[in-house]
Amino acid sequence: MLVVGTSLIAGSPGALLDESDFLSSADKTAAAMIPASLPGVEFAHITATFYPVLYRTNIDSNLQILPAVNFQWWVSPNLSLVGGLGSGLSNRSILQFMRIGFRYLPESLELGRWTPEITIIRSRIEGMPDYEIKWNEVGCIYHTRWGKVEAAGGILFTFQGIFPRSGSKAPEVPGKLEANTRMLHLAIGYNLLPWLVLSAQTKMNPDFITAGAQLSMAI
């Protein structure tokens, strides 16, 4: 099940890339691969969320789809385990995406009808032609619900390790780069059926904006 995804650039053809090229691309890549934090605990004990990312292996290449799925298992009323996988083709090689972590709902931080959550997740993408990236996601998100509609908003942080490939980087670029990114995250979801939620989300900061949609199914 694929719905509207998010564009990102995974590299550029020909010319060697400098440090700013890698940092900018890694920011957008990490942001695009983070799904919306919907639905909440009341939806289902175990949830599978499907979301695609539209990406380019190089600036001049055609858009390609990286399908991804995120699983969530509520092990207690305020703690869930999260895991995600995605796979696609990038310049005839296999591109793989992985994420694992947890969501925690601290009741002491509730604001009226808004329920807080803290997320700590580790992610990585392998197989892109110009670099590999690993990052930690840390988020503080608030949720609320009106009937069949659920909304969420908060701040996400990514702490990235970027590993340029020797054939793509300019001589002065080191073998590992690090970057920290802060972004605003907004999402809204609607219960199409008791077991199916359609969500739209956006993430933005002064340098970029991403948007996408996802389908979540109760298992």
N, C-alpha and C positions, 0 to 999 in steps of 0.2 A: 504494500500500500504506500504509494508515493504521493506527496502533496507538494505545494510550492516550497522551494528550498531557498538557500542563501548563496549569493555569488561570493567567490573568493579567488584570489590569484595565488597559485602555488609556485610560481617561478617566472623567469623571463628568458627568452631565447637569445642565443648569440653572445652578447656582451657579458663579461664577468660582473657579478653582483657585488655591491659594496655593503657595508654594515647596515646602513639605513634601509636598503632593499630587503634584507633578511628580517629586520625588526618589524617593518611595516607589514610584510606578508604574514609573519608569524602571529602578529596581533589579530589580524582579520581571520586567519585560519582557526586560532583557538576560540575566538568569539563565535564564529559560525558553527563550530562543532559542539557547543554547549546547548542542550535542549532546554526548553522552558521547564520550570520546576512544578508544573501542573501534571496531573491532578493531585489532590491532597489525600490525607490518610483515610478520610471517610469514603473515598471512591471504591477502593478494593484493597484486599490484603496483599495481592501480588499484581503488578501492572507491567505491561509491555508497551513501550512508546516507540512509534515508527516515525522517523524524520529523515528526509534526504538533504544533502548539501550539493548545490551546483558549484562546480569549481573548474578552473582552467589549469592544465599542467604547465602551460606557458602563456604569456600575455596574448599571443596571436593564435592560440589553439581554440578549438570549439569547446563549448561548455560540456562537461561530463557530470554524471550523477554519482555521488557516493552515498548509497543507502546505509542508514545506521539504525540501530535499535537499542533502546535503553530499558533495562529491567529494574524494577524496584520491589523490594520485599520488606514489609513492615514487620520487624521482629518484636516490636512492642508498640503501644499507642503513640509513643513520641520518638521512635528511632527506626529508621529504615536503612537497609543496605542497597547500594546502587551499583549497577554494572552496565557497561555499554560496549557494543561492537559495531564495526562498520568495515566494508571492504569494497574496493573498486579497482579500476585499471588506470595506471599512470605511465604513459610512454612505454607500453607493453610490459610493464612491471606491475606487481600487485601492491596497491596502496591499502594499508590496514590502520584502523582506528580502534583504540581501546580506552576505557575509563572505568574506574572503580573507586568507591568511597561510601559516604553515608550522609544522611540528613537527620538533623536532631531538632526537635521542637521544644524549646525552653518555655514552659508555661509562665514562668515568672516575668517574661518580657512582653506579654500580651498587651495590646493597645485597643481596648474596646472589642470590636468585632474582628480585629486584625490579629492573626496568629503568626508568631515569628518562626523562622527556621534558620538553622546554621548548617551550611553544607561545606564539607571538606572532601575533595575528589581529586584523584590523580589520573591524568590523561596523557596519551601519546599518539603520534601519527608517524608511521614508517612507510617508506616507499616513494615519497615525492622526489622528483628528479634533482632538485637543488639543495634540499636540506631535510633533516628530521627534527622533530620538535617534541619535547616533553614539558608538561606543565602541571602545576597544582592549581585547582580552583577553590577559592574560599568565598562564600557568599553569605550575606545577611538579607533574607527575603521575608516580606510580610504577605500573608494571604488573607483573603476574605471571600465570602460566598453569599449570593442572593439567589435562592431557588436553584435553577439549573446553570447559573452563571457563576464562574469563579475567576478571581483576579489576583494578580501577584505583582509586587514591585519591590525593588531593593538594589543593593550594590553588590557587584561581583568583582573579585580580584583574581588575576592570573599571574603566576610566577613561572616564567618560561625559561627553559634551557634549549637553545637552538644550535644545531650541529650542521654547519654548512658542508656541502660536498666539495672536495678539492677541485673538481673540474668546473665548478660554478662560481667559486668565490674569487674576488680580486686578491692579489698577493698580500695586501695589508690586513685582510680580514682574518681574525684568529679562528681556531678550530672549534671554539664554543663561545656563544654569545648568551647573555642573560638579559631579561627584560621583565618589568613589572607593569601590569596594565590594570587600570580601574575603569569600570563601565557601569552605566545605569541599565538595569534589566526590568522590563515591563512585559507582562503576559496576561492574556485573557482566554478563558476556556468556556465551552458550552457543552452540556451533556446532550448529545444527539440521541442516545439510548442509555438505559441504566448501566450498560457495560461499555459504552463508547463515548469518548470525549474528544472534541476537536478544539485545538488551542492555536492561537497566534501569539507571536512574541517578537520583541525587538531588543537589541542591545546596542548601546551607543556610548561614545565618548567624543571629545573634540576632534579626533582624527578619523573616525569611521562610524558607520551605522550599519547594522545587519538586521535582517528581518526574515521570518520564516513561519512555517506551520507544522503541526504534528498531530498524529492520531494516537490516542492512548486507549488500550483495551484491558479490561479486567480479565484476569486468568483464574 
